[in-house]
C-alpha cells in the first residue's frame, strides 16, 4: 500500500521503486477512489479528474516540484532572476555532477546560461541557489503574457542524467493602501470572478481545451482576475491563466477544523493541512498569474482564538515557501452567530496582508477609518450589486478589486441564483429540475447572461444594453434569491402581452 490522499484538489506523488517487480515482469498500479458521505457544498466530481504522470529517473535527479523561480528586481532595462533547485542522490555512492542552467526567452532563444559542478553525498539532497540577469526582459502582463523557460540539466561524462523545464514570467507585483495593486508598476483594478473547478456538463475532468476555454471566455468578457474557489485548481487551469494573461487568487481550503458538511475536509485538516498547503505552494509558486494566496473561505472558527492560531500557522507555511505574494482569506459576516457584529471579525483579519471581504462592500469605508493600513478586496459579491461594488473599487485606492459570485455557472449549490414567481414558489432554493447554481455571469455553455450585459455597462465596456423582464401575471410577484437576477431576456416579443 503506497498511501492515501484525502484531498482531491492537491497534487501528490509516490515513489514506486521499492515495489516494482523485476525487469520483464508486469506491474499493476491500482487506484481506489472513495467518495463517501456528504463531503462537499458543490459538485466535486469523482474519480481521477487531474493528470497522472509516471516519471523514470536516474539515481541522481532534480526533485519533483522543487524548482523555485522569483524575480525580485524587474524593470524594462534588466531583471534579476533567482533560481533555487533541489537535487537528490538516491545512489549508494557519492556523485560529482555538472549542473547546467539555461534561460530561454519567449522566442526560445537562450538569454542566460551557467554551469556549476556539485558533489552530492550518498542518499542526500542538495539545494542549489543561483542568480541570473536578463537584459531588456519581455515582461509578463495582462496584455502581453510573455513566458520564459528555465531548463535545468544534470550531466556526467557528457551524459544527461536528468533534465527539468520550468516556465515562469518576469513581472513585479506590489500592494499598498495608497496605490492599490501594481503590476509592473502599473495600477490594475481587479475585475474578478470566482470560479469552481468543474467544467459544466463535462464534469470535473481537467481537459486542457476545457480549462483554456473557461479562461478565454472570462478574458473575452472583460475579466482580468479569477479566484479559484475554494480549492487549488488544476495545473492546466493555471497554465491557461499564464498563457492568456489572467491574474489568480489561489485558494487552499473551504474549511479548517469545523465542518460545513458532515464528511468534509474538517475530518482530515489537523493531519493533512500542512502537506496540502505545501503541495499547493510547491506546485503553483512559479506561475506568474498567481498574485495572492488564500488560506480559507468563510471559515467558521476564523474569529475565535483557535482560528487565529490556525491562520498564523497557515501564513507561516506560505512564507516558508514563498515570500513574494500576500496572504488573504475570504471573510463573511458572522451569519452563524446571530447578534454578533461585523467588528467581531477583526481577529480574522489581524494577520492578513490583503483583507478579503465577502458581501461586505458597505464596511469598506468604516473599516479603513479604524485600520488605515488595511488593503481590501471584495472576494465575493452578489451579481445584483455589481455597480455598488465596482464604484467602491473605483473610489477607494485601498480596495483593489471585486470578485463576483460567480463568473461562470457551475454544478451543485443548485438554484442559488433563481428567480421565481411568488404564486409558484415552494421553497427558496428548489430541487429538481435544478442542478445548476445559475448565479454565473456566464452560462455553463459559455453564453452571456443578463447580468453580464449589465456588468458590461458597469465596466464601461458598453454604453447601453437593453433587456426586458418576462411578464409577471397581474397580482403576482417575482422573488429573486440573494445570488439571483430578474428573469430578463434580450427579447420583447411576449405572446399574449
HELIX and SHEET records of a PDB file:
HELIX    1   1 UNK A   17  UNK A   19  5                                   3    
HELIX    2   2 UNK A  200  UNK A  202  5                                   3    
HELIX    3   3 UNK A  208  UNK A  220  1                                  13    
HELIX    4   4 UNK A  235  UNK A  244  1                                  10    
HELIX    5   5 UNK A  265  UNK A  267  5                                   3    
HELIX    6   6 UNK A  269  UNK A  284  1                                  16    
HELIX    7   7 UNK A  305  UNK A  321  1                                  17    
HELIX    8   8 UNK A  342  UNK A  345  5                                   4    
HELIX    9   9 UNK A  346  UNK A  349  1                                   4    
HELIX   10  10 UNK A  361  UNK A  363  5                                   3    
HELIX   11  11 UNK A  364  UNK A  370  1                                   7    
HELIX   12  12 UNK A  383  UNK A  385  5                                   3    
HELIX   13  13 UNK A  386  UNK A  395  1                                  10    
HELIX   14  14 UNK A  422  UNK A  424  5                                   3    
HELIX   15  15 UNK A  450  UNK A  458  1                                   9    
SHEET    1   A 3 UNK A  60  UNK A  74  0                                        
SHEET    2   A 3 UNK A  78  UNK A  89 -1                                        
SHEET    3   A 3 UNK A 124  UNK A 135 -1                                        
SHEET    1   B 4 UNK A 110  UNK A 120  0                                        
SHEET    2   B 4 UNK A  95  UNK A 104 -1                                        
SHEET    3   B 4 UNK A 148  UNK A 156 -1                                        
SHEET    4   B 4 UNK A 159  UNK A 168 -1                                        
SHEET    1   C 3 UNK A 173  UNK A 176  0                                        
SHEET    2   C 3 UNK A 180  UNK A 183 -1                                        
SHEET    3   C 3 UNK A 186  UNK A 187 -1                                        
SHEET    1   D 9 UNK A 190  UNK A 195  0                                        
SHEET    2   D 9 UNK A 225  UNK A 228  1                                        
SHEET    3   D 9 UNK A 247  UNK A 251  1                                        
SHEET    4   D 9 UNK A 290  UNK A 297  1                                        
SHEET    5   D 9 UNK A 326  UNK A 331  1                                        
SHEET    6   D 9 UNK A 355  UNK A 358  1                                        
SHEET    7   D 9 UNK A 376  UNK A 382  1                                        
SHEET    8   D 9 UNK A 399  UNK A 405  1                                        
SHEET    9   D 9 UNK A 190  UNK A 195  1                                        
SHEET    1   E 2 UNK A 419  UNK A 421  0                                        
SHEET    2   E 2 UNK A 478  UNK A 480 -1                                        
SHEET    1   F 2 UNK A 468  UNK A 469  0                                        
SHEET    2   F 2 UNK A 488  UNK A 489 -1                                        
END                                                                             
